[in-house]
Amino acid sequence: MDWKDVEDSADHYSITILADYPGIEYPVKTDVTLRRVQKFKTKPGEKLSVRVGDAEPANVQAGADGRISVPNITIPSKDGVRIGIRRL
């Protein structure tokens, strides 16, 4: 697992999540918890809108520690998938 193209601002956060190693079979499914967020700070329980790839946005809630976890991410290919997060 790896990531690239991070956008981290006060009003949104975007990242491309990658999964690529010999023998991997796509799609890959995973949960993602953001770490080392610099500017997109969230409060515990804050409601957010998350878009994964071209899917319709879904709502998630920051955890008790303010961290953002996005469940059930599907990575369709070695090119990865883009995740975008905004405040509601």
Gaussian input, Z-matrix of N, CA and C with variables (Angstrom, degrees):
# hf/3-21g

backbone

0 1
 N
 C     1     B1
 C     2     B2     1     A1
 N     3     B3     2     A2     1     D1
 C     4     B4     3     A3     2     D2
 C     5     B5     4     A4     3     D3
 N     6     B6     5     A5     4     D4
 C     7     B7     6     A6     5     D5
 C     8     B8     7     A7     6     D6
 N     9     B9     8     A8     7     D7
 C    10    B10     9     A9     8     D8
 C    11    B11    10    A10     9     D9
 N    12    B12    11    A11    10    D10
 C    13    B13    12    A12    11    D11
 C    14    B14    13    A13    12    D12
 N    15    B15    14    A14    13    D13
 C    16    B16    15    A15    14    D14
 C    17    B17    16    A16    15    D15
 N    18    B18    17    A17    16    D16
 C    19    B19    18    A18    17    D17
 C    20    B20    19    A19    18    D18
 N    21    B21    20    A20    19    D19
 C    22    B22    21    A21    20    D20
 C    23    B23    22    A22    21    D21
 N    24    B24    23    A23    22    D22
 C    25    B25    24    A24    23    D23
 C    26    B26    25    A25    24    D24
 N    27    B27    26    A26    25    D25
 C    28    B28    27    A27    26    D26
 C    29    B29    28    A28    27    D27
 N    30    B30    29    A29    28    D28
 C    31    B31    30    A30    29    D29
 C    32    B32    31    A31    30    D30
 N    33    B33    32    A32    31    D31
 C    34    B34    33    A33    32    D32
 C    35    B35    34    A34    33    D33
 N    36    B36    35    A35    34    D34
 C    37    B37    36    A36    35    D35
 C    38    B38    37    A37    36    D36
 N    39    B39    38    A38    37    D37
 C    40    B40    39    A39    38    D38
 C    41    B41    40    A40    39    D39
 N    42    B42    41    A41    40    D40
 C    43    B43    42    A42    41    D41
 C    44    B44    43    A43    42    D42
 N    45    B45    44    A44    43    D43
 C    46    B46    45    A45    44    D44
 C    47    B47    46    A46    45    D45
 N    48    B48    47    A47    46    D46
 C    49    B49    48    A48    47    D47
 C    50    B50    49    A49    48    D48
 N    51    B51    50    A50    49    D49
 C    52    B52    51    A51    50    D50
 C    53    B53    52    A52    51    D51
 N    54    B54    53    A53    52    D52
 C    55    B55    54    A54    53    D53
 C    56    B56    55    A55    54    D54
 N    57    B57    56    A56    55    D55
 C    58    B58    57    A57    56    D56
 C    59    B59    58    A58    57    D57
 N    60    B60    59    A59    58    D58
 C    61    B61    60    A60    59    D59
 C    62    B62    61    A61    60    D60
 N    63    B63    62    A62    61    D61
 C    64    B64    63    A63    62    D62
 C    65    B65    64    A64    63    D63
 N    66    B66    65    A65    64    D64
 C    67    B67    66    A66    65    D65
 C    68    B68    67    A67    66    D66
 N    69    B69    68    A68    67    D67
 C    70    B70    69    A69    68    D68
 C    71    B71    70    A70    69    D69
 N    72    B72    71    A71    70    D70
 C    73    B73    72    A72    71    D71
 C    74    B74    73    A73    72    D72
 N    75    B75    74    A74    73    D73
 C    76    B76    75    A75    74    D74
 C    77    B77    76    A76    75    D75
 N    78    B78    77    A77    76    D76
 C    79    B79    78    A78    77    D77
 C    80    B80    79    A79    78    D78
 N    81    B81    80    A80    79    D79
 C    82    B82    81    A81    80    D80
 C    83    B83    82    A82    81    D81
 N    84    B84    83    A83    82    D82
 C    85    B85    84    A84    83    D83
 C    86    B86    85    A85    84    D84
 N    87    B87    86    A86    85    D85
 C    88    B88    87    A87    86    D86
 C    89    B89    88    A88    87    D87
 N    90    B90    89    A89    88    D88
 C    91    B91    90    A90    89    D89
 C    92    B92    91    A91    90    D90
 N    93    B93    92    A92    91    D91
 C    94    B94    93    A93    92    D92
 C    95    B95    94    A94    93    D93
 N    96    B96    95    A95    94    D94
 C    97    B97    96    A96    95    D95
 C    98    B98    97    A97    96    D96
 N    99    B99    98    A98    97    D97
 C   100   B100    99    A99    98    D98
 C   101   B101   100   A100    99    D99
 N   102   B102   101   A101   100   D100
 C   103   B103   102   A102   101   D101
 C   104   B104   103   A103   102   D102
 N   105   B105   104   A104   103   D103
 C   106   B106   105   A105   104   D104
 C   107   B107   106   A106   105   D105
 N   108   B108   107   A107   106   D106
 C   109   B109   108   A108   107   D107
 C   110   B110   109   A109   108   D108
 N   111   B111   110   A110   109   D109
 C   112   B112   111   A111   110   D110
 C   113   B113   112   A112   111   D111
 N   114   B114   113   A113   112   D112
 C   115   B115   114   A114   113   D113
 C   116   B116   115   A115   114   D114
 N   117   B117   116   A116   115   D115
 C   118   B118   117   A117   116   D116
 C   119   B119   118   A118   117   D117
 N   120   B120   119   A119   118   D118
 C   121   B121   120   A120   119   D119
 C   122   B122   121   A121   120   D120
 N   123   B123   122   A122   121   D121
 C   124   B124   123   A123   122   D122
 C   125   B125   124   A124   123   D123
 N   126   B126   125   A125   124   D124
 C   127   B127   126   A126   125   D125
 C   128   B128   127   A127   126   D126
 N   129   B129   128   A128   127   D127
 C   130   B130   129   A129   128   D128
 C   131   B131   130   A130   129   D129
 N   132   B132   131   A131   130   D130
 C   133   B133   132   A132   131   D131
 C   134   B134   133   A133   132   D132
 N   135   B135   134   A134   133   D133
 C   136   B136   135   A135   134   D134
 C   137   B137   136   A136   135   D135
 N   138   B138   137   A137   136   D136
 C   139   B139   138   A138   137   D137
 C   140   B140   139   A139   138   D138
 N   141   B141   140   A140   139   D139
 C   142   B142   141   A141   140   D140
 C   143   B143   142   A142   141   D141
 N   144   B144   143   A143   142   D142
 C   145   B145   144   A144   143   D143
 C   146   B146   145   A145   144   D144
 N   147   B147   146   A146   145   D145
 C   148   B148   147   A147   146   D146
 C   149   B149   148   A148   147   D147
 N   150   B150   149   A149   148   D148
 C   151   B151   150   A150   149   D149
 C   152   B152   151   A151   150   D150
 N   153   B153   152   A152   151   D151
 C   154   B154   153   A153   152   D152
 C   155   B155   154   A154   153   D153
 N   156   B156   155   A155   154   D154
 C   157   B157   156   A156   155   D155
 C   158   B158   157   A157   156   D156
 N   159   B159   158   A158   157   D157
 C   160   B160   159   A159   158   D158
 C   161   B161   160   A160   159   D159
 N   162   B162   161   A161   160   D160
 C   163   B163   162   A162   161   D161
 C   164   B164   163   A163   162   D162
 N   165   B165   164   A164   163   D163
 C   166   B166   165   A165   164   D164
 C   167   B167   166   A166   165   D165
 N   168   B168   167   A167   166   D166
 C   169   B169   168   A168   167   D167
 C   170   B170   169   A169   168   D168
 N   171   B171   170   A170   169   D169
 C   172   B172   171   A171   170   D170
 C   173   B173   172   A172   171   D171
 N   174   B174   173   A173   172   D172
 C   175   B175   174   A174   173   D173
 C   176   B176   175   A175   174   D174
 N   177   B177   176   A176   175   D175
 C   178   B178   177   A177   176   D176
 C   179   B179   178   A178   177   D177
 N   180   B180   179   A179   178   D178
 C   181   B181   180   A180   179   D179
 C   182   B182   181   A181   180   D180
 N   183   B183   182   A182   181   D181
 C   184   B184   183   A183   182   D182
 C   185   B185   184   A184   183   D183
 N   186   B186   185   A185   184   D184
 C   187   B187   186   A186   185   D185
 C   188   B188   187   A187   186   D186
 N   189   B189   188   A188   187   D187
 C   190   B190   189   A189   188   D188
 C   191   B191   190   A190   189   D189
 N   192   B192   191   A191   190   D190
 C   193   B193   192   A192   191   D191
 C   194   B194   193   A193   192   D192
 N   195   B195   194   A194   193   D193
 C   196   B196   195   A195   194   D194
 C   197   B197   196   A196   195   D195
 N   198   B198   197   A197   196   D196
 C   199   B199   198   A198   197   D197
 C   200   B200   199   A199   198   D198
 N   201   B201   200   A200   199   D199
 C   202   B202   201   A201   200   D200
 C   203   B203   202   A202   201   D201
 N   204   B204   203   A203   202   D202
 C   205   B205   204   A204   203   D203
 C   206   B206   205   A205   204   D204
 N   207   B207   206   A206   205   D205
 C   208   B208   207   A207   206   D206
 C   209   B209   208   A208   207   D207
 N   210   B210   209   A209   208   D208
 C   211   B211   210   A210   209   D209
 C   212   B212   211   A211   210   D210
 N   213   B213   212   A212   211   D211
 C   214   B214   213   A213   212   D212
 C   215   B215   214   A214   213   D213
 N   216   B216   215   A215   214   D214
 C   217   B217   216   A216   215   D215
 C   218   B218   217   A217   216   D216
 N   219   B219   218   A218   217   D217
 C   220   B220   219   A219   218   D218
 C   221   B221   220   A220   219   D219
 N   222   B222   221   A221   220   D220
 C   223   B223   222   A222   221   D221
 C   224   B224   223   A223   222   D222
 N   225   B225   224   A224   223   D223
 C   226   B226   225   A225   224   D224
 C   227   B227   226   A226   225   D225
 N   228   B228   227   A227   226   D226
 C   229   B229   228   A228   227   D227
 C   230   B230   229   A229   228   D228
 N   231   B231   230   A230   229   D229
 C   232   B232   231   A231   230   D230
 C   233   B233   232   A232   231   D231
 N   234   B234   233   A233   232   D232
 C   235   B235   234   A234   233   D233
 C   236   B236   235   A235   234   D234
 N   237   B237   236   A236   235   D235
 C   238   B238   237   A237   236   D236
 C   239   B239   238   A238   237   D237
 N   240   B240   239   A239   238   D238
 C   241   B241   240   A240   239   D239
 C   242   B242   241   A241   240   D240
 N   243   B243   242   A242   241   D241
 C   244   B244   243   A243   242   D242
 C   245   B245   244   A244   243   D243
 N   246   B246   245   A245   244   D244
 C   247   B247   246   A246   245   D245
 C   248   B248   247   A247   246   D246
 N   249   B249   248   A248   247   D247
 C   250   B250   249   A249   248   D248
 C   251   B251   250   A250   249   D249
 N   252   B252   251   A251   250   D250
 C   253   B253   252   A252   251   D251
 C   254   B254   253   A253   252   D252
 N   255   B255   254   A254   253   D253
 C   256   B256   255   A255   254   D254
 C   257   B257   256   A256   255   D255
 N   258   B258   257   A257   256   D256
 C   259   B259   258   A258   257   D257
 C   260   B260   259   A259   258   D258
 N   261   B261   260   A260   259   D259
 C   262   B262   261   A261   260   D260
 C   263   B263   262   A262   261   D261

   B1=1.4527
   B2=1.5222
   B3=1.3253
   B4=1.4579
   B5=1.5166
   B6=1.3145
   B7=1.4523
   B8=1.5177
   B9=1.3568
   B10=1.4563
   B11=1.5240
   B12=1.3187
   B13=1.4635
   B14=1.5304
   B15=1.3169
   B16=1.4631
   B17=1.5242
   B18=1.3175
   B19=1.4587
   B20=1.5242
   B21=1.3102
   B22=1.4564
   B23=1.5283
   B24=1.3354
   B25=1.4592
   B26=1.5300
   B27=1.3060
   B28=1.4624
   B29=1.5318
   B30=1.3404
   B31=1.4590
   B32=1.5306
   B33=1.3178
   B34=1.4752
   B35=1.5336
   B36=1.3463
   B37=1.4618
   B38=1.5212
   B39=1.3260
   B40=1.4671
   B41=1.5211
   B42=1.3299
   B43=1.4594
   B44=1.5255
   B45=1.3131
   B46=1.4603
   B47=1.5187
   B48=1.3287
   B49=1.4635
   B50=1.5284
   B51=1.3340
   B52=1.4605
   B53=1.5294
   B54=1.3126
   B55=1.4626
   B56=1.5247
   B57=1.3300
   B58=1.4631
   B59=1.5220
   B60=1.3053
   B61=1.4568
   B62=1.5260
   B63=1.3145
   B64=1.4673
   B65=1.5326
   B66=1.3097
   B67=1.4549
   B68=1.5131
   B69=1.3290
   B70=1.4642
   B71=1.5247
   B72=1.3218
   B73=1.4538
   B74=1.5209
   B75=1.3221
   B76=1.4607
   B77=1.5120
   B78=1.3263
   B79=1.4534
   B80=1.5256
   B81=1.3351
   B82=1.4604
   B83=1.5184
   B84=1.3146
   B85=1.4693
   B86=1.5193
   B87=1.3428
   B88=1.4593
   B89=1.5217
   B90=1.3035
   B91=1.4616
   B92=1.5187
   B93=1.3310
   B94=1.4581
   B95=1.5269
   B96=1.3310
   B97=1.4612
   B98=1.5175
   B99=1.3344
   B100=1.4614
   B101=1.5210
   B102=1.3139
   B103=1.4610
   B104=1.5249
   B105=1.2933
   B106=1.4701
   B107=1.5289
   B108=1.3283
   B109=1.4589
   B110=1.5249
   B111=1.3330
   B112=1.4609
   B113=1.5253
   B114=1.3274
   B115=1.4635
   B116=1.5198
   B117=1.3154
   B118=1.4643
   B119=1.5330
   B120=1.3089
   B121=1.4614
   B122=1.5201
   B123=1.3276
   B124=1.4596
   B125=1.5156
   B126=1.3218
   B127=1.4578
   B128=1.5219
   B129=1.3239
   B130=1.4583
   B131=1.5352
   B132=1.3193
   B133=1.4518
   B134=1.5228
   B135=1.3301
   B136=1.4665
   B137=1.5277
   B138=1.3302
   B139=1.4607
   B140=1.5199
   B141=1.3407
   B142=1.4589
   B143=1.5229
   B144=1.3190
   B145=1.4515
   B146=1.5224
   B147=1.3390
   B148=1.4610
   B149=1.5262
   B150=1.3321
   B151=1.4673
   B152=1.5280
   B153=1.3184
   B154=1.4635
   B155=1.5205
   B156=1.3368
   B157=1.4556
   B158=1.5114
   B159=1.3338
   B160=1.4662
   B161=1.5261
   B162=1.3154
   B163=1.4642
   B164=1.5242
   B165=1.3046
   B166=1.4645
   B167=1.5242
   B168=1.3290
   B169=1.4709
   B170=1.5343
   B171=1.3089
   B172=1.4622
   B173=1.5236
   B174=1.3058
   B175=1.4553
   B176=1.5166
   B177=1.3215
   B178=1.4610
   B179=1.5176
   B180=1.3141
   B181=1.4497
   B182=1.5172
   B183=1.3366
   B184=1.4639
   B185=1.5288
   B186=1.3240
   B187=1.4538
   B188=1.5238
   B189=1.3072
   B190=1.4629
   B191=1.5204
   B192=1.3375
   B193=1.4666
   B194=1.5341
   B195=1.3480
   B196=1.4557
   B197=1.5169
   B198=1.3277
   B199=1.4746
   B200=1.5250
   B201=1.3232
   B202=1.4575
   B203=1.5238
   B204=1.3224
   B205=1.4645
   B206=1.5191
   B207=1.3311
   B208=1.4620
   B209=1.5262
   B210=1.3394
   B211=1.4651
   B212=1.5254
   B213=1.3131
   B214=1.4691
   B215=1.5228
   B216=1.3163
   B217=1.4589
   B218=1.5307
   B219=1.3177
   B220=1.4621
   B221=1.5207
   B222=1.3229
   B223=1.4626
   B224=1.5252
   B225=1.3517
   B226=1.4620
   B227=1.5214
   B228=1.3521
   B229=1.4647
   B230=1.5228
   B231=1.3402
   B232=1.4605
   B233=1.5230
   B234=1.3327
   B235=1.4638
   B236=1.5210
   B237=1.3248
   B238=1.4552
   B239=1.5158
   B240=1.3346
   B241=1.4550
   B242=1.5253
   B243=1.3071
   B244=1.4622
   B245=1.5148
   B246=1.3162
   B247=1.4561
   B248=1.5222
   B249=1.3289
   B250=1.4650
   B251=1.5162
   B252=1.3253
   B253=1.4583
   B254=1.5268
   B255=1.3289
   B256=1.4697
   B257=1.5209
   B258=1.3031
   B259=1.4662
   B260=1.5261
   B261=1.3199
   B262=1.4775
   B263=1.5100
   A1=107.95
   A2=114.68
   A3=120.80
   A4=107.38
   A5=116.47
   A6=121.10
   A7=109.12
   A8=115.01
   A9=120.99
   A10=108.37
   A11=115.30
   A12=123.18
   A13=112.96
   A14=116.67
   A15=121.37
   A16=109.98
   A17=116.75
   A18=124.08
   A19=106.31
   A20=117.40
   A21=122.40
   A22=108.27
   A23=116.70
   A24=120.68
   A25=108.64
   A26=116.77
   A27=121.05
   A28=112.32
   A29=118.48
   A30=120.05
   A31=115.30
   A32=118.35
   A33=119.14
   A34=110.90
   A35=113.35
   A36=121.37
   A37=106.76
   A38=117.06
   A39=121.83
   A40=108.97
   A41=115.14
   A42=120.95
   A43=108.65
   A44=117.07
   A45=121.45
   A46=107.98
   A47=115.96
   A48=122.64
   A49=108.21
   A50=116.04
   A51=122.58
   A52=111.11
   A53=115.41
   A54=122.18
   A55=106.08
   A56=116.76
   A57=119.39
   A58=109.21
   A59=116.56
   A60=122.41
   A61=107.81
   A62=117.85
   A63=120.53
   A64=111.82
   A65=115.56
   A66=120.80
   A67=115.14
   A68=118.41
   A69=120.29
   A70=110.10
   A71=115.70
   A72=121.51
   A73=108.24
   A74=115.85
   A75=121.53
   A76=109.58
   A77=116.89
   A78=127.46
   A79=111.93
   A80=115.34
   A81=123.26
   A82=107.30
   A83=117.05
   A84=121.26
   A85=109.02
   A86=115.45
   A87=120.31
   A88=110.08
   A89=116.28
   A90=122.90
   A91=106.43
   A92=117.42
   A93=121.61
   A94=109.05
   A95=116.51
   A96=122.52
   A97=107.16
   A98=115.79
   A99=120.53
   A100=110.52
   A101=115.26
   A102=122.97
   A103=108.11
   A104=116.62
   A105=122.88
   A106=113.61
   A107=116.93
   A108=120.68
   A109=107.15
   A110=117.01
   A111=121.01
   A112=113.02
   A113=117.99
   A114=121.00
   A115=113.86
   A116=118.41
   A117=121.91
   A118=109.25
   A119=115.55
   A120=121.38
   A121=110.00
   A122=116.69
   A123=121.36
   A124=110.13
   A125=114.51
   A126=121.64
   A127=108.83
   A128=117.77
   A129=119.65
   A130=110.99
   A131=115.58
   A132=120.93
   A133=115.33
   A134=118.35
   A135=120.62
   A136=110.27
   A137=116.38
   A138=121.75
   A139=109.64
   A140=114.71
   A141=121.97
   A142=110.63
   A143=116.30
   A144=122.93
   A145=108.10
   A146=116.27
   A147=121.80
   A148=109.26
   A149=115.40
   A150=120.47
   A151=107.17
   A152=116.06
   A153=122.24
   A154=107.19
   A155=116.02
   A156=120.12
   A157=110.73
   A158=116.61
   A159=121.97
   A160=112.68
   A161=117.49
   A162=121.23
   A163=110.90
   A164=115.69
   A165=121.11
   A166=108.87
   A167=117.75
   A168=119.77
   A169=111.18
   A170=115.16
   A171=122.24
   A172=107.94
   A173=116.39
   A174=120.52
   A175=110.51
   A176=115.88
   A177=122.83
   A178=107.06
   A179=114.70
   A180=120.88
   A181=108.91
   A182=116.51
   A183=120.26
   A184=108.67
   A185=115.83
   A186=121.15
   A187=112.69
   A188=115.66
   A189=121.88
   A190=112.11
   A191=116.28
   A192=120.89
   A193=111.92
   A194=117.54
   A195=121.87
   A196=114.33
   A197=117.51
   A198=120.26
   A199=110.88
   A200=113.63
   A201=120.78
   A202=108.83
   A203=115.65
   A204=121.81
   A205=108.22
   A206=115.10
   A207=121.11
   A208=106.71
   A209=117.34
   A210=119.97
   A211=112.45
   A212=115.20
   A213=123.39
   A214=114.76
   A215=117.03
   A216=121.89
   A217=107.92
   A218=116.79
   A219=121.73
   A220=108.71
   A221=115.82
   A222=122.27
   A223=105.91
   A224=117.02
   A225=119.22
   A226=115.87
   A227=117.60
   A228=119.84
   A229=109.48
   A230=116.77
   A231=120.06
   A232=112.18
   A233=118.16
   A234=121.80
   A235=112.15
   A236=117.35
   A237=121.77
   A238=113.07
   A239=114.22
   A240=121.29
   A241=108.53
   A242=116.81
   A243=122.96
   A244=109.56
   A245=117.02
   A246=123.46
   A247=107.73
   A248=116.76
   A249=122.06
   A250=109.66
   A251=117.36
   A252=122.42
   A253=108.66
   A254=115.99
   A255=122.83
   A256=109.89
   A257=114.49
   A258=120.32
   A259=109.31
   A260=116.32
   A261=120.80
   A262=109.72
   D1=142.50
   D2=179.11
   D3=-153.26
   D4=177.99
   D5=177.50
   D6=-147.08
   D7=163.31
   D8=177.30
   D9=-158.03
   D10=172.93
   D11=173.59
   D12=53.29
   D13=51.67
   D14=179.56
   D15=-77.26
   D16=131.60
   D17=170.05
   D18=-118.34
   D19=119.11
   D20=-174.33
   D21=-131.81
   D22=99.97
   D23=178.71
   D24=-127.72
   D25=175.41
   D26=-177.83
   D27=-63.68
   D28=-28.89
   D29=-175.09
   D30=-106.71
   D31=-11.66
   D32=176.15
   D33=-157.31
   D34=162.68
   D35=178.65
   D36=-139.68
   D37=131.38
   D38=176.95
   D39=-135.38
   D40=148.29
   D41=-179.34
   D42=-156.61
   D43=146.37
   D44=172.25
   D45=-102.19
   D46=123.77
   D47=-179.80
   D48=-99.37
   D49=132.34
   D50=-177.45
   D51=-119.92
   D52=149.89
   D53=171.32
   D54=-140.73
   D55=114.49
   D56=-177.07
   D57=-153.59
   D58=117.73
   D59=172.97
   D60=-158.66
   D61=159.60
   D62=-177.34
   D63=-56.69
   D64=132.37
   D65=176.72
   D66=85.17
   D67=0.77
   D68=-178.57
   D69=-65.26
   D70=145.00
   D71=176.48
   D72=-116.53
   D73=124.52
   D74=179.61
   D75=-95.06
   D76=151.28
   D77=3.63
   D78=-79.63
   D79=155.17
   D80=175.15
   D81=-104.63
   D82=135.71
   D83=177.66
   D84=-113.41
   D85=139.09
   D86=-178.86
   D87=-156.91
   D88=162.70
   D89=168.12
   D90=-101.01
   D91=146.93
   D92=-178.75
   D93=-125.17
   D94=126.61
   D95=172.11
   D96=-116.22
   D97=122.59
   D98=-177.29
   D99=-74.68
   D100=137.30
   D101=177.05
   D102=-128.47
   D103=160.09
   D104=176.84
   D105=56.63
   D106=32.66
   D107=174.58
   D108=-70.23
   D109=130.31
   D110=-175.29
   D111=-97.55
   D112=-49.74
   D113=-173.13
   D114=-109.73
   D115=-29.16
   D116=-178.27
   D117=-85.16
   D118=72.42
   D119=-178.33
   D120=-81.89
   D121=135.54
   D122=179.06
   D123=-120.47
   D124=151.16
   D125=177.96
   D126=-90.86
   D127=152.87
   D128=175.92
   D129=-53.53
   D130=130.22
   D131=177.92
   D132=80.03
   D133=-0.52
   D134=-178.71
   D135=-62.27
   D136=138.24
   D137=-179.84
   D138=-90.40
   D139=136.64
   D140=-174.16
   D141=-134.52
   D142=157.34
   D143=173.88
   D144=-106.58
   D145=130.40
   D146=-178.53
   D147=-122.99
   D148=130.42
   D149=173.72
   D150=-115.84
   D151=126.53
   D152=178.29
   D153=-111.82
   D154=114.68
   D155=-178.01
   D156=60.12
   D157=-132.33
   D158=-179.52
   D159=-95.61
   D160=5.42
   D161=-178.29
   D162=-67.72
   D163=159.40
   D164=174.59
   D165=-63.48
   D166=146.67
   D167=178.26
   D168=-61.47
   D169=147.18
   D170=176.30
   D171=-125.91
   D172=157.95
   D173=178.99
   D174=-96.55
   D175=138.42
   D176=171.92
   D177=-132.12
   D178=167.89
   D179=-179.68
   D180=-127.38
   D181=134.64
   D182=176.45
   D183=-62.30
   D184=146.44
   D185=-179.59
   D186=-70.98
   D187=-179.88
   D188=-179.67
   D189=-61.65
   D190=-23.02
   D191=178.58
   D192=-96.83
   D193=4.14
   D194=-179.78
   D195=85.55
   D196=-3.02
   D197=179.29
   D198=-76.95
   D199=153.39
   D200=-178.52
   D201=-107.09
   D202=124.11
   D203=174.49
   D204=-119.55
   D205=134.24
   D206=178.71
   D207=-118.40
   D208=113.51
   D209=-178.00
   D210=-83.94
   D211=158.87
   D212=169.68
   D213=57.37
   D214=47.64
   D215=176.04
   D216=-79.78
   D217=132.34
   D218=175.38
   D219=-106.90
   D220=123.00
   D221=175.90
   D222=-101.89
   D223=108.96
   D224=-170.79
   D225=-79.30
   D226=-22.28
   D227=-175.72
   D228=-158.41
   D229=178.33
   D230=179.92
   D231=-66.48
   D232=-13.62
   D233=176.48
   D234=-74.29
   D235=-13.22
   D236=176.61
   D237=83.88
   D238=-168.65
   D239=179.43
   D240=-140.02
   D241=141.75
   D242=-179.48
   D243=-90.37
   D244=132.60
   D245=175.49
   D246=-116.99
   D247=128.10
   D248=177.56
   D249=-122.95
   D250=134.09
   D251=-176.48
   D252=-126.84
   D253=133.32
   D254=177.03
   D255=-135.81
   D256=159.35
   D257=176.12
   D258=-76.39
   D259=147.75
   D260=174.88
   D261=-83.74

